Amino acid sequence: MIYADTRELADESTGHGQCPNCEEEMVHSTSALQFARQGIAFNLAGVPAEVCPECGEAYIDPRLARPLWDCAMSAFQEIISLKARASATL
Protein backbone atom coordinates (compact mmCIF):
# COMPACT_ATOMS: atom_id res chain seq x y z
CA MET A 1 0.00 0.00 0.00
CA ILE A 2 1.16 3.54 -0.68
CA TYR A 3 0.59 6.41 1.69
CA ALA A 4 0.86 10.15 1.34
CA ASP A 5 2.04 10.90 4.82
CA THR A 6 2.30 14.28 6.47
CA ARG A 7 4.57 12.88 9.17
CA GLU A 8 8.27 13.56 8.79
CA LEU A 9 9.78 10.20 7.81
CA ALA A 10 13.24 11.34 6.76
CA ASP A 11 16.17 11.18 9.13
CA GLU A 12 18.20 14.39 8.70
CA SER A 13 21.54 12.55 8.53
CA THR A 14 20.63 9.88 5.96
CA GLY A 15 17.60 11.32 4.19
CA HIS A 16 15.62 8.19 5.08
CA GLY A 17 13.68 7.14 8.12
CA GLN A 18 12.24 4.06 9.72
CA CYS A 19 9.13 2.37 8.42
CA PRO A 20 6.21 3.20 10.73
CA ASN A 21 4.87 -0.30 10.09
CA CYS A 22 7.88 -2.55 10.85
CA GLU A 23 10.67 -0.10 11.79
CA GLU A 24 12.96 -1.22 8.93
CA GLU A 25 15.07 1.51 7.31
CA MET A 26 13.22 3.09 4.37
CA VAL A 27 14.98 3.44 1.01
CA HIS A 28 14.37 5.91 -1.77
CA SER A 29 12.85 4.07 -4.71
CA THR A 30 9.76 4.17 -6.90
CA SER A 31 6.36 2.60 -6.54
CA ALA A 32 3.11 2.33 -8.48
CA LEU A 33 -0.17 3.99 -7.61
CA GLN A 34 -3.40 2.19 -8.42
CA PHE A 35 -6.55 4.19 -9.11
CA ALA A 36 -10.03 2.69 -9.56
CA ARG A 37 -13.40 4.37 -9.93
CA GLN A 38 -16.72 3.45 -11.54
CA GLY A 39 -15.33 0.31 -13.17
CA ILE A 40 -12.28 2.12 -14.56
CA ALA A 41 -8.80 1.27 -13.26
CA PHE A 42 -5.29 2.32 -14.11
CA ASN A 43 -1.79 2.24 -12.63
CA LEU A 44 0.73 5.03 -12.49
CA ALA A 45 4.21 3.50 -12.28
CA GLY A 46 7.53 5.08 -11.41
CA VAL A 47 6.28 7.36 -8.63
CA PRO A 48 9.18 8.48 -6.38
CA ALA A 49 8.66 7.10 -2.88
CA GLU A 50 10.30 6.05 0.34
CA VAL A 51 9.81 2.26 0.33
CA CYS A 52 10.33 -0.29 3.07
CA PRO A 53 12.40 -3.21 1.74
CA GLU A 54 10.99 -5.49 4.45
CA CYS A 55 7.21 -5.02 4.33
CA GLY A 56 6.80 -3.07 1.08
CA GLU A 57 4.98 -0.07 2.56
CA ALA A 58 5.58 3.03 0.46
CA TYR A 59 5.20 6.68 1.33
CA ILE A 60 5.07 9.47 -1.20
CA ASP A 61 5.70 13.11 -0.45
CA PRO A 62 2.35 14.84 0.22
CA ARG A 63 3.45 17.66 -2.10
CA LEU A 64 3.48 15.08 -4.90
CA ALA A 65 0.36 13.20 -3.80
CA ARG A 66 -2.09 16.04 -4.44
CA PRO A 67 -1.05 16.75 -8.04
CA LEU A 68 -1.09 13.01 -8.80
CA TRP A 69 -4.58 12.69 -7.29
CA ASP A 70 -5.83 15.70 -9.28
CA CYS A 71 -4.38 14.23 -12.47
CA ALA A 72 -6.05 10.87 -11.82
CA MET A 73 -9.43 12.50 -11.14
CA SER A 74 -9.15 14.50 -14.38
CA ALA A 75 -8.33 11.32 -16.28
CA PHE A 76 -11.35 9.53 -14.77
CA GLN A 77 -13.64 12.41 -15.74
CA GLU A 78 -12.32 12.36 -19.32
CA ILE A 79 -12.73 8.58 -19.61
CA ILE A 80 -16.27 8.73 -18.21
CA SER A 81 -17.10 11.49 -20.68
CA LEU A 82 -15.65 9.50 -23.58
CA LYS A 83 -17.62 6.41 -22.55
CA ALA A 84 -20.83 8.46 -22.38
CA ARG A 85 -20.24 9.93 -25.86
CA ALA A 86 -19.45 6.47 -27.27
CA SER A 87 -22.62 5.02 -25.72
CA ALA A 88 -24.72 7.85 -27.19
CA THR A 89 -23.54 7.03 -30.72
CA LEU A 90 -24.45 3.33 -30.49
Residue pairs with C-beta under 8 A, 6 or more apart in sequence:
1 57
1 58
2 31
2 32
2 33
2 47
2 49
2 58
2 59
2 60
3 57
3 58
3 59
3 60
4 59
4 60
4 61
4 62
4 64
4 65
4 66
5 20
5 59
5 62
6 62
7 20
8 17
9 16
9 17
9 18
9 20
9 26
9 50
9 59
10 16
10 17
10 50
11 17
11 18
14 25
15 28
16 25
16 26
16 27
16 28
16 50
17 25
17 26
17 50
18 24
18 25
18 26
19 25
19 26
19 52
19 54
19 55
19 57
20 57
21 52
21 55
21 57
22 52
22 54
22 55
22 57
24 52
24 53
24 54
24 55
25 53
26 50
26 51
26 52
26 59
27 50
27 51
27 52
27 53
28 48
28 49
28 50
28 51
29 48
29 49
29 50
29 51
29 58
30 45
30 46
30 47
30 48
30 49
30 51
31 47
31 49
31 51
31 58
31 60
32 43
32 44
32 45
32 46
32 47
33 43
33 44
33 47
33 60
33 68
33 72
34 41
34 42
34 43
35 41
35 42
35 43
35 44
35 72
35 75
35 76
37 76
38 76
38 80
40 76
40 79
40 80
42 72
42 75
44 68
44 72
47 60
47 64
47 68
48 60
48 61
48 64
49 58
49 59
49 60
50 58
50 59
50 60
51 57
51 58
51 59
52 58
60 68
